[in-house]
Amino acid sequence: CCALNGAKSQRRQRKSGRFTTAKKPLPAFFLFMAQHRPELQKSNPHWTAVETAMKLGKMWHKQPEEDKEMYKEKAARLTRENKGEKHRSGHEPETARKRAHSRNNTQAKRRKLRL
């Protein structure tokens, strides 16, 4: 009984944030949803999240292109701003391609060492 409890408390903790990347900026539709969802939920509190999202999608498709353009410009601006931004650790965000490349190189080095 006591040996098992001691073993559980000595488990190694995972390193958090090892391969974290910066969040991508929201697309135009998500910016539209963020602006219109609160008023839609307030007027229809009994709706589920799915019903709300479906109604927002219909509203987005009914929007004239001029109105959509405002959200698209805002999304493009956020994307431009995000390109030059570095991760909070001060390093550039690690992409999946870089991560796979470094993993493959590490595995190749290990194979060479075994030979």
MIVO-576152 format. One record per residue: residue in one letter; x negated, y negated, z negated of N, C-alpha, C in turn. Coordinates in nm, 2 decimals, decimal comma, always signed. Example, Ala and Ser with C-alpha at 12.3 -4.5 7.8 and 13.67 -1.06 7.14 Angstrom:
<atoms>
("A" (-1,32 +0,57 -0,78) (-1,23 +0,45 -0,78) (-1,32 +0,33 -0,78));
("S" (-1,28 +0,22 -0,71) (-1,37 +0,11 -0,71) (-1,29 +0,00 -0,79));
</atoms>
This chain:
<atoms>
("C" (-0,08 +0,12 +0,00) (+0,00 +0,00 +0,00) (-0,09 -0,12 +0,00));
("C" (-0,18 -0,13 -0,09) (-0,26 -0,25 -0,10) (-0,36 -0,26 +0,02));
("A" (-0,41 -0,15 +0,06) (-0,51 -0,15 +0,17) (-0,44 -0,20 +0,30));
("L" (-0,32 -0,17 +0,32) (-0,25 -0,22 +0,44) (-0,23 -0,37 +0,44));
("N" (-0,19 -0,42 +0,32) (-0,17 -0,56 +0,31) (-0,29 -0,64 +0,33));
("G" (-0,41 -0,59 +0,29) (-0,53 -0,65 +0,30) (-0,58 -0,66 +0,45));
("A" (-0,54 -0,55 +0,52) (-0,58 -0,54 +0,66) (-0,50 -0,64 +0,75));
("K" (-0,38 -0,66 +0,71) (-0,30 -0,76 +0,79) (-0,35 -0,90 +0,77));
("S" (-0,39 -0,94 +0,65) (-0,44 -1,07 +0,63) (-0,57 -1,10 +0,69));
("Q" (-0,65 -1,00 +0,73) (-0,78 -1,02 +0,78) (-0,78 -1,02 +0,93));
("R" (-0,67 -1,01 +1,00) (-0,66 -1,01 +1,14) (-0,72 -1,14 +1,20));
("R" (-0,78 -1,13 +1,31) (-0,84 -1,25 +1,38) (-0,73 -1,33 +1,44));
("Q" (-0,75 -1,46 +1,42) (-0,65 -1,56 +1,48) (-0,69 -1,58 +1,63));
("R" (-0,59 -1,60 +1,71) (-0,62 -1,63 +1,85) (-0,66 -1,77 +1,87));
("K" (-0,75 -1,80 +1,96) (-0,79 -1,94 +1,98) (-0,68 -2,00 +2,06));
("S" (-0,63 -2,11 +2,01) (-0,52 -2,18 +2,07) (-0,57 -2,28 +2,17));
("G" (-0,51 -2,29 +2,28) (-0,55 -2,40 +2,38) (-0,67 -2,37 +2,46));
("R" (-0,71 -2,24 +2,47) (-0,83 -2,21 +2,54) (-0,82 -2,25 +2,69));
("F" (-0,71 -2,21 +2,75) (-0,70 -2,24 +2,89) (-0,58 -2,33 +2,92));
("T" (-0,57 -2,43 +2,83) (-0,46 -2,53 +2,85) (-0,49 -2,62 +2,97));
("T" (-0,38 -2,65 +3,04) (-0,40 -2,75 +3,15) (-0,30 -2,87 +3,12));
("A" (-0,33 -2,98 +3,18) (-0,25 -3,10 +3,16) (-0,11 -3,07 +3,23));
("K" (-0,01 -3,12 +3,17) (+0,13 -3,10 +3,23) (+0,14 -3,17 +3,36));
("K" (+0,21 -3,11 +3,45) (+0,24 -3,18 +3,58) (+0,35 -3,28 +3,56));
("P" (+0,35 -3,39 +3,63) (+0,46 -3,49 +3,62) (+0,59 -3,43 +3,68));
("L" (+0,70 -3,48 +3,63) (+0,83 -3,43 +3,67) (+0,87 -3,47 +3,81));
("P" (+0,93 -3,38 +3,88) (+0,98 -3,42 +4,02) (+1,10 -3,52 +4,01));
("A" (+1,14 -3,57 +4,12) (+1,24 -3,68 +4,13) (+1,37 -3,63 +4,07));
("F" (+1,41 -3,51 +4,10) (+1,54 -3,46 +4,05) (+1,54 -3,45 +3,90));
("F" (+1,43 -3,41 +3,84) (+1,42 -3,40 +3,69) (+1,42 -3,54 +3,63));
("L" (+1,37 -3,64 +3,69) (+1,38 -3,77 +3,64) (+1,52 -3,82 +3,64));
("F" (+1,59 -3,78 +3,75) (+1,73 -3,82 +3,76) (+1,81 -3,75 +3,65));
("M" (+1,78 -3,62 +3,63) (+1,85 -3,54 +3,53) (+1,83 -3,60 +3,39));
("A" (+1,70 -3,64 +3,36) (+1,67 -3,70 +3,23) (+1,75 -3,83 +3,20));
("Q" (+1,78 -3,90 +3,31) (+1,85 -4,03 +3,29) (+2,00 -4,01 +3,27));
("H" (+2,05 -3,91 +3,35) (+2,20 -3,89 +3,35) (+2,25 -3,78 +3,26));
("R" (+2,17 -3,69 +3,21) (+2,22 -3,58 +3,12) (+2,28 -3,63 +2,99));
("P" (+2,22 -3,73 +2,92) (+2,28 -3,77 +2,79) (+2,43 -3,82 +2,81));
("E" (+2,45 -3,91 +2,91) (+2,59 -3,96 +2,92) (+2,69 -3,85 +2,97));
("L" (+2,64 -3,75 +3,04) (+2,72 -3,65 +3,09) (+2,76 -3,55 +2,97));
("Q" (+2,66 -3,53 +2,88) (+2,68 -3,44 +2,77) (+2,78 -3,51 +2,67));
("K" (+2,76 -3,65 +2,66) (+2,84 -3,72 +2,56) (+2,99 -3,72 +2,61));
("S" (+3,01 -3,73 +2,74) (+3,15 -3,73 +2,79) (+3,21 -3,59 +2,80));
("N" (+3,13 -3,49 +2,80) (+3,17 -3,35 +2,81) (+3,10 -3,26 +2,71));
("P" (+3,12 -3,27 +2,58) (+3,05 -3,20 +2,48) (+3,07 -3,05 +2,48));
("H" (+3,18 -3,01 +2,54) (+3,21 -2,86 +2,54) (+3,14 -2,79 +2,65));
("W" (+3,08 -2,86 +2,74) (+3,01 -2,79 +2,86) (+2,88 -2,72 +2,81));
("T" (+2,85 -2,61 +2,87) (+2,73 -2,54 +2,85) (+2,62 -2,61 +2,92));
("A" (+2,49 -2,57 +2,89) (+2,38 -2,63 +2,96) (+2,38 -2,60 +3,11));
("V" (+2,43 -2,48 +3,15) (+2,44 -2,44 +3,29) (+2,54 -2,53 +3,36));
("E" (+2,66 -2,55 +3,30) (+2,76 -2,63 +3,36) (+2,71 -2,78 +3,38));
("T" (+2,64 -2,82 +3,28) (+2,58 -2,96 +3,29) (+2,48 -2,97 +3,40));
("A" (+2,40 -2,87 +3,41) (+2,29 -2,87 +3,52) (+2,36 -2,86 +3,65));
("M" (+2,46 -2,78 +3,67) (+2,53 -2,77 +3,80) (+2,60 -2,90 +3,84));
("K" (+2,66 -2,97 +3,74) (+2,72 -3,10 +3,77) (+2,62 -3,20 +3,81));
("L" (+2,50 -3,20 +3,74) (+2,39 -3,29 +3,77) (+2,34 -3,26 +3,92));
("G" (+2,33 -3,14 +3,95) (+2,29 -3,10 +4,09) (+2,38 -3,16 +4,19));
("K" (+2,51 -3,14 +4,17) (+2,61 -3,20 +4,26) (+2,60 -3,35 +4,27));
("M" (+2,58 -3,41 +4,15) (+2,57 -3,56 +4,15) (+2,45 -3,60 +4,23));
("W" (+2,34 -3,52 +4,22) (+2,21 -3,56 +4,29) (+2,24 -3,55 +4,44));
("H" (+2,31 -3,44 +4,49) (+2,33 -3,43 +4,63) (+2,43 -3,54 +4,68));
("K" (+2,51 -3,59 +4,60) (+2,61 -3,69 +4,64) (+2,54 -3,83 +4,64));
("Q" (+2,43 -3,85 +4,58) (+2,36 -3,98 +4,57) (+2,32 -4,02 +4,71));
("P" (+2,33 -4,15 +4,75) (+2,28 -4,19 +4,87) (+2,12 -4,19 +4,87));
("E" (+2,06 -4,18 +4,99) (+1,92 -4,17 +5,00) (+1,85 -4,29 +4,93));
("E" (+1,91 -4,41 +4,94) (+1,84 -4,53 +4,88) (+1,82 -4,51 +4,73));
("D" (+1,93 -4,45 +4,66) (+1,92 -4,42 +4,52) (+1,81 -4,31 +4,49));
("K" (+1,81 -4,21 +4,57) (+1,72 -4,10 +4,55) (+1,57 -4,15 +4,57));
("E" (+1,56 -4,25 +4,66) (+1,43 -4,30 +4,69) (+1,36 -4,36 +4,57));
("M" (+1,44 -4,42 +4,48) (+1,39 -4,48 +4,36) (+1,32 -4,38 +4,27));
("Y" (+1,39 -4,26 +4,26) (+1,34 -4,15 +4,17) (+1,22 -4,09 +4,24));
("K" (+1,22 -4,08 +4,37) (+1,11 -4,02 +4,44) (+0,98 -4,11 +4,43));
("E" (+1,00 -4,24 +4,44) (+0,89 -4,33 +4,42) (+0,83 -4,32 +4,28));
("K" (+0,92 -4,31 +4,18) (+0,87 -4,30 +4,04) (+0,79 -4,17 +4,02));
("A" (+0,84 -4,06 +4,08) (+0,77 -3,93 +4,07) (+0,64 -3,94 +4,14));
("A" (+0,63 -4,00 +4,26) (+0,50 -4,01 +4,33) (+0,41 -4,10 +4,25));
("R" (+0,45 -4,20 +4,18) (+0,37 -4,29 +4,10) (+0,31 -4,20 +3,98));
("L" (+0,40 -4,13 +3,92) (+0,35 -4,04 +3,81) (+0,25 -3,94 +3,85));
("T" (+0,27 -3,89 +3,98) (+0,17 -3,79 +4,03) (+0,04 -3,85 +4,05));
("R" (+0,04 -3,98 +4,11) (-0,08 -4,05 +4,14) (-0,16 -4,08 +4,01));
("E" (-0,08 -4,12 +3,90) (-0,14 -4,15 +3,78) (-0,20 -4,03 +3,71));
("N" (-0,13 -3,91 +3,73) (-0,18 -3,79 +3,67) (-0,30 -3,73 +3,74));
("K" (-0,33 -3,76 +3,86) (-0,44 -3,71 +3,93) (-0,57 -3,75 +3,87));
("G" (-0,58 -3,87 +3,83) (-0,71 -3,92 +3,77) (-0,72 -3,90 +3,62));
("E" (-0,61 -3,85 +3,56) (-0,61 -3,83 +3,42) (-0,68 -3,70 +3,38));
("K" (-0,76 -3,70 +3,27) (-0,83 -3,58 +3,22) (-0,75 -3,53 +3,10));
("H" (-0,78 -3,40 +3,07) (-0,71 -3,34 +2,96) (-0,75 -3,40 +2,83));
("R" (-0,67 -3,38 +2,73) (-0,69 -3,45 +2,60) (-0,83 -3,42 +2,54));
("S" (-0,89 -3,30 +2,58) (-1,02 -3,26 +2,53) (-1,13 -3,34 +2,60));
("G" (-1,10 -3,42 +2,70) (-1,20 -3,49 +2,78) (-1,25 -3,42 +2,90));
("H" (-1,20 -3,30 +2,92) (-1,24 -3,22 +3,04) (-1,13 -3,23 +3,14));
("E" (-1,17 -3,20 +3,27) (-1,07 -3,19 +3,37) (-0,98 -3,07 +3,34));
("P" (-0,85 -3,07 +3,38) (-0,77 -2,96 +3,36) (-0,82 -2,84 +3,44));
("E" (-0,81 -2,72 +3,38) (-0,86 -2,60 +3,45) (-0,74 -2,54 +3,53));
("T" (-0,76 -2,53 +3,66) (-0,66 -2,47 +3,75) (-0,67 -2,32 +3,74));
("A" (-0,56 -2,26 +3,79) (-0,56 -2,11 +3,79) (-0,67 -2,06 +3,88));
("R" (-0,70 -2,13 +3,99) (-0,80 -2,08 +4,08) (-0,94 -2,09 +4,01));
("K" (-0,97 -2,20 +3,94) (-1,10 -2,20 +3,87) (-1,10 -2,10 +3,76));
("R" (-0,99 -2,07 +3,69) (-0,99 -1,97 +3,59) (-1,02 -1,83 +3,64));
("A" (-0,96 -1,80 +3,76) (-0,98 -1,67 +3,82) (-1,12 -1,66 +3,87));
("H" (-1,17 -1,77 +3,92) (-1,31 -1,77 +3,98) (-1,41 -1,74 +3,86));
("S" (-1,39 -1,81 +3,75) (-1,49 -1,79 +3,64) (-1,47 -1,65 +3,58));
("R" (-1,35 -1,60 +3,58) (-1,33 -1,46 +3,53) (-1,40 -1,36 +3,62));
("N" (-1,39 -1,38 +3,75) (-1,45 -1,28 +3,84) (-1,60 -1,29 +3,83));
("N" (-1,66 -1,41 +3,81) (-1,80 -1,42 +3,80) (-1,85 -1,35 +3,67));
("T" (-1,77 -1,37 +3,56) (-1,81 -1,30 +3,44) (-1,81 -1,15 +3,45));
("Q" (-1,70 -1,10 +3,52) (-1,70 -0,96 +3,54) (-1,81 -0,91 +3,62));
("A" (-1,85 -0,98 +3,73) (-1,96 -0,94 +3,81) (-2,09 -0,94 +3,73));
("K" (-2,11 -1,04 +3,65) (-2,23 -1,04 +3,56) (-2,24 -0,92 +3,47));
("R" (-2,12 -0,89 +3,41) (-2,12 -0,77 +3,32) (-2,15 -0,64 +3,40));
("R" (-2,10 -0,63 +3,52) (-2,14 -0,51 +3,60) (-2,28 -0,50 +3,63));
("K" (-2,35 -0,61 +3,66) (-2,49 -0,62 +3,69) (-2,57 -0,57 +3,57));
("L" (-2,53 -0,62 +3,45) (-2,60 -0,58 +3,33) (-2,59 -0,43 +3,29));
("R" (-2,48 -0,37 +3,33) (-2,46 -0,23 +3,31) (-2,55 -0,14 +3,39));
("L" (-2,58 -0,19 +3,52) (-2,66 -0,11 +3,61) (-2,80 -0,10 +3,57));
</atoms>
